[in-house]
Amino acid sequence: NIQKLEYNLHILKERDAENRQTVDQFRKKIHKLQDQLSKYTAKYREEDEKFKGENAKLTADYRRITEKFKDLQKKYRHFEYLDEK
């Protein structure tokens, strides 16, 4: 009976060692994934700010061009009206 208990203790110690290795591997993997998440989050924020700035610039350009186009249409109508007189 003592031999069986010693054998079971030996098996449990081996399993404990294996489980510790597995836990250490998972800890390393979690740390690596957290680092990647931080890196990609920072990259996302950077790109988001860049694109927001670019979008604001393009929006302003669009508004400016639209106003010029409306002004040109107004002038065209005015000259067309004068030509018809």
Phi and psi restraints in degrees (value plus and minus 20) as a CYANA .aco file:
   2 ILE   PHI     -83.6   -43.6
   2 ILE   PSI     -59.5   -19.5
   3 GLN   PHI     -82.0   -42.0
   3 GLN   PSI     -60.6   -20.6
   4 LYS   PHI     -84.8   -44.8
   4 LYS   PSI     -60.5   -20.5
   5 LEU   PHI     -86.5   -46.5
   5 LEU   PSI     -60.6   -20.6
   6 GLU   PHI     -85.1   -45.1
   6 GLU   PSI     -60.8   -20.8
   7 TYR   PHI     -82.2   -42.2
   7 TYR   PSI     -65.9   -25.9
   8 ASN   PHI     -82.2   -42.2
   8 ASN   PSI     -59.5   -19.5
   9 LEU   PHI     -83.0   -43.0
   9 LEU   PSI     -62.9   -22.9
  10 HIS   PHI     -80.6   -40.6
  10 HIS   PSI     -65.8   -25.8
  11 ILE   PHI     -82.1   -42.1
  11 ILE   PSI     -63.5   -23.5
  12 LEU   PHI     -83.8   -43.8
  12 LEU   PSI     -58.5   -18.5
  13 LYS   PHI     -85.3   -45.3
  13 LYS   PSI     -60.7   -20.7
  14 GLU   PHI     -83.4   -43.4
  14 GLU   PSI     -64.8   -24.8
  15 ARG   PHI     -82.9   -42.9
  15 ARG   PSI     -58.6   -18.6
  16 ASP   PHI     -83.0   -43.0
  16 ASP   PSI     -63.3   -23.3
  17 ALA   PHI     -82.9   -42.9
  17 ALA   PSI     -63.6   -23.6
  18 GLU   PHI     -82.7   -42.7
  18 GLU   PSI     -62.9   -22.9
  19 ASN   PHI     -84.4   -44.4
  19 ASN   PSI     -57.8   -17.8
  20 ARG   PHI     -83.7   -43.7
  20 ARG   PSI     -61.6   -21.6
  21 GLN   PHI     -81.5   -41.5
  21 GLN   PSI     -63.7   -23.7
  22 THR   PHI     -82.5   -42.5
  22 THR   PSI     -64.3   -24.3
  23 VAL   PHI     -82.0   -42.0
  23 VAL   PSI     -62.7   -22.7
  24 ASP   PHI     -82.2   -42.2
  24 ASP   PSI     -61.7   -21.7
  25 GLN   PHI     -82.2   -42.2
  25 GLN   PSI     -63.3   -23.3
  26 PHE   PHI     -85.8   -45.8
  26 PHE   PSI     -56.9   -16.9
  27 ARG   PHI     -82.2   -42.2
  27 ARG   PSI     -64.3   -24.3
  28 LYS   PHI     -82.3   -42.3
  28 LYS   PSI     -62.4   -22.4
  29 LYS   PHI     -84.6   -44.6
  29 LYS   PSI     -62.7   -22.7
  30 ILE   PHI     -81.2   -41.2
  30 ILE   PSI     -64.9   -24.9
  31 HIS   PHI     -80.9   -40.9
  31 HIS   PSI     -64.0   -24.0
  32 LYS   PHI     -82.8   -42.8
  32 LYS   PSI     -63.5   -23.5
  33 LEU   PHI     -87.6   -47.6
  33 LEU   PSI     -55.5   -15.5
  34 GLN   PHI     -85.7   -45.7
  34 GLN   PSI     -59.4   -19.4
  35 ASP   PHI     -82.9   -42.9
  35 ASP   PSI     -63.8   -23.8
  36 GLN   PHI     -83.2   -43.2
  36 GLN   PSI     -62.2   -22.2
  37 LEU   PHI     -80.7   -40.7
  37 LEU   PSI     -63.9   -23.9
  38 SER   PHI     -81.8   -41.8
  38 SER   PSI     -63.0   -23.0
  39 LYS   PHI     -83.0   -43.0
  39 LYS   PSI     -67.3   -27.3
  40 TYR   PHI     -90.7   -50.7
  40 TYR   PSI     -52.5   -12.5
  41 THR   PHI     -85.6   -45.6
  41 THR   PSI     -63.3   -23.3
  42 ALA   PHI     -84.2   -44.2
  42 ALA   PSI     -62.3   -22.3
  43 LYS   PHI     -83.6   -43.6
  43 LYS   PSI     -60.2   -20.2
  44 TYR   PHI     -81.8   -41.8
  44 TYR   PSI     -66.5   -26.5
  45 ARG   PHI     -79.9   -39.9
  45 ARG   PSI     -63.3   -23.3
  46 GLU   PHI     -79.5   -39.5
  46 GLU   PSI     -71.6   -31.6
  47 GLU   PHI     -83.9   -43.9
  47 GLU   PSI     -59.4   -19.4
  48 ASP   PHI     -82.1   -42.1
  48 ASP   PSI     -64.8   -24.8
  49 GLU   PHI     -83.4   -43.4
  49 GLU   PSI     -61.2   -21.2
  50 LYS   PHI     -81.1   -41.1
  50 LYS   PSI     -66.9   -26.9
  51 PHE   PHI     -90.9   -50.9
  51 PHE   PSI     -53.2   -13.2
  52 LYS   PHI     -82.6   -42.6
  52 LYS   PSI     -63.3   -23.3
  53 GLY   PHI     -83.2   -43.2
  53 GLY   PSI     -64.3   -24.3
  54 GLU   PHI     -84.4   -44.4
  54 GLU   PSI     -60.4   -20.4
  55 ASN   PHI     -83.3   -43.3
  55 ASN   PSI     -62.7   -22.7
  56 ALA   PHI     -82.2   -42.2
  56 ALA   PSI     -61.9   -21.9
  57 LYS   PHI     -83.7   -43.7
  57 LYS   PSI     -66.3   -26.3
  58 LEU   PHI     -85.7   -45.7
  58 LEU   PSI     -56.0   -16.0
  59 THR   PHI     -83.9   -43.9
  59 THR   PSI     -64.5   -24.5
  60 ALA   PHI     -82.7   -42.7
  60 ALA   PSI     -62.8   -22.8
  61 ASP   PHI     -80.8   -40.8
  61 ASP   PSI     -62.7   -22.7
  62 TYR   PHI     -82.5   -42.5
  62 TYR   PSI     -65.7   -25.7
  63 ARG   PHI     -82.7   -42.7
  63 ARG   PSI     -61.9   -21.9
  64 ARG   PHI     -83.3   -43.3
  64 ARG   PSI     -66.0   -26.0
  65 ILE   PHI     -85.7   -45.7
  65 ILE   PSI     -59.2   -19.2
  66 THR   PHI     -82.5   -42.5
  66 THR   PSI     -62.8   -22.8
  67 GLU   PHI     -83.7   -43.7
  67 GLU   PSI     -61.5   -21.5
  68 LYS   PHI     -82.2   -42.2
  68 LYS   PSI     -61.7   -21.7
  69 PHE   PHI     -83.8   -43.8
  69 PHE   PSI     -63.4   -23.4
  70 LYS   PHI     -82.4   -42.4
  70 LYS   PSI     -61.7   -21.7
  71 ASP   PHI     -82.9   -42.9
  71 ASP   PSI     -61.6   -21.6
  72 LEU   PHI     -84.6   -44.6
  72 LEU   PSI     -61.4   -21.4
  73 GLN   PHI     -81.7   -41.7
  73 GLN   PSI     -61.8   -21.8
  74 LYS   PHI     -81.7   -41.7
  74 LYS   PSI     -64.5   -24.5
  75 LYS   PHI     -84.2   -44.2
  75 LYS   PSI     -61.3   -21.3
  76 TYR   PHI     -80.4   -40.4
  76 TYR   PSI     -66.2   -26.2
  77 ARG   PHI     -81.7   -41.7
  77 ARG   PSI     -59.2   -19.2
  78 HIS   PHI     -83.0   -43.0
  78 HIS   PSI     -67.8   -27.8
  79 PHE   PHI     -88.0   -48.0
  79 PHE   PSI     -54.8   -14.8
  80 GLU   PHI     -83.5   -43.5
  80 GLU   PSI     -61.0   -21.0
  81 TYR   PHI     -83.4   -43.4
  81 TYR   PSI     -63.0   -23.0
  82 LEU   PHI     -87.5   -47.5
  82 LEU   PSI     -55.4   -15.4
  83 ASP   PHI     -87.2   -47.2
  83 ASP   PSI     -51.4   -11.4
  84 GLU   PHI     -94.4   -54.4
  84 GLU   PSI     -41.2    -1.2
